[in-house]
Amino acid sequence: MTQDGDLVDEDIASLEPVPLAARSSDYSFSQSKLVLAKKIYKDHPIGFYSACRFQAQAKLLVPDWKTCGYQARKNPERAKRIEWEHVVPAWVFGHQLQCWQQGGRAACRDHNAQFRQMEADMHNLVPAIGELNGDRSNFPYGMVNGEARAYGAKVNMEIDFKTRTAEPPETVYGDVARINFYMRDRYKLTLSQQQLQLFSAWNNLDPVDAWEQQRNELIRQAQGNDNPYVTHYQRVDGKQVNAIEQDWVDELYLMIFNQRSSLPYVVFALATILYLGYLKYRRTRTTQQKPSSTNSKTTRKTRKAK
């Protein structure tokens, strides 16, 4: 256990099977790790910070350093494995809970249901080389001066241990931002004004790409909810980023999804079909509500003529 109450080996990406929860509404970090390894990242085995490809070896996920030019900074043994990194660290959403004061992450997992849900939320979990996960620790994201490239010339992950700041590669700026916005909204977490401005800029600089969309959909299928900041991507203003509210249909389906093991299969299947139809309708409605640039120009010309 580290000084901040975290567990050193908890994040290891393992393919070992784990007992299924008694109810689908029970949350398990161990189960989430298995789903991520076997389903979500099965066809996209690429490290979040390093862009290293990884593969299964002896029931562990192992990075291939040659595919990204990775060089171990200080801990070559931990750098030989993939771990599941919490983009919003467990310490951030756990350390203010009473259970954390009584025994850190392990105590919160045993005694706090909301912590278990936050810890297991797959939208907040990404594969990272173990050394990078350990070095990032619970440091907040920010801009780091210089380009030390401590993990190899091609690995653009910068960590300043003096200022306790981590800067991810520009290619995942937006991913980091949208995960932070999601966690803030879903679990009523707080972002400082400085973080809000930084993540707004990162969101705009690095729009949603095809893999982020696919990952979001795969997690929605497995977990029952999406990240609205990916599904309904838009550029944001750093002065004010309002939560993207999920309407009552989303909440109703999530409730049905979490209770699916106790429902007749026909009921769950019908609810899923109806919900998918509703999502398609909502996307169509949103598209139709956006005025075309041609219509806007025509309107302005008409007004000028009058």
Secondary structure, DSSP 8 states (H G I E B T S, - for coil): --TTS--TTTTB-B-------SSTT---HHHHHHHIIIIISTT--B-TTT--BEEEETTEEEE-GGGTT---SS-TTGGGSEEEEESS-HHHHHTTSHHHHTTHHHHHHHH-HHHHHHHH-GGGEEEEEHHHHHHHTT--B---SS---TT-TT---EEETTTTEEE--GGGHHHHHHHHHHHHHHHT----HHHHHHHHHHHHHS---HHHHHHHHHHHHHHS---HHHHT----BTTB-------HHHHHHHHHHHTGGGS-HHHHHHHHHHHHHHHHHHHHHHHHHS--HHHHHHHHHHHHH-
